[in-house]
Amino acid sequence: MSTYIALLRGINVGGNNKLPMKDWRGIMDGLGYAKVRTYIQSGNALFESDRPASDIATAMTEAIGEAFGFRPSCIVLTLDQVKAALAACPFRPEGENAHKLVHVFFLNGSVKAYDPDGLKGLATQDEAFHMDEDVFYLYTPQGFGVSKVAEKLGKYLKGDMTARNLRTVETLIDMAGE
C-alpha cells in the first residue's frame, strides 16, 4: 500500500461546494482507502491505497459528484512527491507568520501555457516565484490576499492546479508520521 495525499480544489470556499470532511472521509472509506485522515476544511486528506493515483482521483471526483452534485478538481500525490515538493521549495522565510507567505501550487498533469515574464510584471519588488516541472512556488511577503501574482496566476500559468501554504504541506507530511 502507498501513502497518498489528496488535494481538492475549490471546496468550502465562500459557502460554495460544501463538503464536510466527515462526509469526505466516509466517501474515501467507501472507496476502500485505508487510514483515512483529513486536515482542515479546505480538502486535504491523507490515506493509503494500492490503486494508482490517477484512478483514485477519478473515483474520488465521481463519488463526490454523486453524493454532493459537484465534481471538484482532485490532485492525488504520493507522500514522496509532496515531500520532494517541500524539499525543493526555494523560499523559507522565518517568523511567526512565515507559513502564510509561501504557497505551493501542485499541478495536475501538463501545463498548457506558462508566461513568467507576464508574472514578473505583476510582482512587487519583494515577491518571488519559481516553477519546477509540476510545482509552482509563490512567495508573497505582503500577503497572499493582496498579491497580484496570486490573483492573476491563472492567466499566466494555465493548467489544473491547487495551492496550499507551507503549514498545510508540512502538516500533511507530519500526519503521515514519517
C-alpha positions in Angstrom: 0.0 0.0 0.0 1.2 3.5 -0.8 0.5 6.6 1.2 -1.3 9.3 -0.7 -2.3 12.9 -0.2 -5.4 14.1 -2.0 -6.0 17.8 -2.5 -9.4 19.1 -3.6 -9.7 22.5 -5.3 -12.5 24.9 -4.6 -14.4 23.3 -1.8 -15.9 25.0 1.2 -14.9 28.4 -0.1 -17.4 31.3 0.4 -20.2 28.9 1.1 -19.9 27.1 -2.2 -19.2 23.5 -2.9 -19.8 22.4 0.7 -18.2 19.2 1.5 -18.0 18.3 5.2 -14.7 16.5 6.0 -16.6 13.8 7.9 -18.6 13.0 4.7 -15.5 13.0 2.6 -13.8 10.6 5.0 -16.9 8.4 4.6 -16.6 8.6 0.8 -13.0 7.6 0.9 -13.7 4.7 3.4 -16.5 3.6 1.0 -14.0 3.6 -1.9 -11.8 1.2 0.1 -9.0 3.5 1.1 -7.2 2.8 4.4 -6.1 5.0 7.4 -8.1 8.0 6.0 -7.4 11.3 7.8 -8.4 14.8 6.7 -6.9 18.2 7.7 -8.8 21.4 8.0 -11.9 22.1 5.8 -10.2 23.0 2.5 -10.0 19.5 1.1 -6.8 17.8 2.3 -6.6 14.1 3.0 -4.0 11.5 3.8 -4.7 7.8 3.2 -3.4 4.5 2.0 -4.3 2.6 -1.2 -2.9 0.0 -3.6 -4.5 1.8 -6.6 -2.8 4.2 -8.9 -3.1 7.9 -8.2 -5.0 8.7 -11.4 -7.6 6.0 -10.7 -8.0 7.4 -7.2 -8.5 11.0 -8.4 -11.2 9.9 -10.9 -13.0 7.7 -8.3 -13.0 10.5 -5.7 -14.3 13.1 -8.1 -17.1 10.9 -9.3 -18.1 9.8 -5.8 -18.2 13.4 -4.6 -20.2 14.3 -7.6 -22.8 11.6 -7.0 -23.1 12.5 -3.3 -22.9 16.3 -3.5 -23.7 17.3 -7.0 -20.4 18.9 -7.9 -17.1 17.5 -9.1 -14.1 19.3 -7.6 -10.7 19.0 -9.2 -8.8 16.4 -7.2 -5.0 16.1 -7.3 -3.6 12.9 -5.7 0.1 12.7 -4.9 2.3 10.2 -3.2 3.7 11.2 0.1 7.2 11.1 -1.5 6.0 13.6 -4.2 4.8 16.0 -1.5 8.0 15.6 0.5 10.0 16.3 -2.6 8.0 19.4 -3.4 8.6 20.7 0.1 12.3 19.9 0.0 12.6 21.7 -3.4 10.9 24.9 -2.1 13.3 27.8 -2.7 11.6 30.1 -0.2 11.9 29.5 3.6 11.0 32.7 5.4 11.2 32.8 9.2 8.9 34.3 11.8 5.5 33.8 13.3 3.5 34.1 10.0 6.1 32.7 7.6 3.9 29.7 6.7 1.4 32.1 5.2 3.9 33.8 3.0 4.8 30.8 0.8 2.3 28.9 -1.3 2.9 25.7 -3.1 0.8 25.1 -6.2 0.5 21.5 -7.1 -0.1 20.9 -10.8 -2.2 18.1 -12.1 -0.9 17.0 -15.5 0.8 19.1 -18.1 1.0 22.9 -18.1 -0.8 24.3 -21.1 0.9 27.7 -21.0 3.4 29.5 -18.8 4.4 33.2 -19.1 7.0 34.0 -16.4 7.6 37.4 -17.9 3.9 38.3 -17.5 4.1 37.3 -13.9 7.3 39.3 -13.3 5.4 42.4 -14.5 2.8 41.8 -11.7 5.2 41.0 -8.9 6.0 43.6 -6.3 9.7 44.2 -5.6 9.8 41.6 -2.8 7.5 39.0 -4.3 9.2 35.9 -5.9 8.1 32.8 -7.7 9.7 29.6 -9.0 8.4 27.0 -11.4 9.5 23.3 -11.3 8.2 20.6 -13.5 4.9 20.1 -11.7 5.0 22.6 -8.8 4.9 26.4 -8.7 6.1 28.2 -5.6 5.0 31.7 -4.7 6.5 33.9 -2.0 4.2 36.8 -1.0 5.8 38.8 1.8 2.9 41.4 1.8 0.4 38.6 2.0 -1.3 36.2 -0.4 -4.6 38.1 -0.4 -3.1 41.3 -1.8 -0.7 39.6 -4.3 -1.4 40.4 -8.0 0.6 37.4 -8.9 -1.7 35.2 -6.8 -4.8 36.9 -8.1 -3.9 36.6 -11.8 -1.8 33.5 -11.8 -4.4 31.5 -13.8 -3.9 33.9 -16.7 -0.1 33.3 -16.9 0.0 29.7 -15.7 -2.6 27.6 -17.4 -3.2 24.1 -16.0 -5.2 22.2 -13.4 -3.6 23.3 -10.0 -4.4 23.9 -6.4 -2.4 25.8 -3.8 -1.5 25.1 -0.2 0.5 27.2 2.2 3.7 25.8 3.8 2.0 24.9 7.1 -0.6 22.8 5.4 2.1 21.0 3.3 4.2 20.4 6.4 1.3 19.2 8.5 0.2 16.7 5.9 3.7 15.2 5.8 3.7 15.2 9.6 0.4 13.4 9.7 2.0 10.5 7.9 4.2 10.0 10.9 7.4 9.9 8.8 
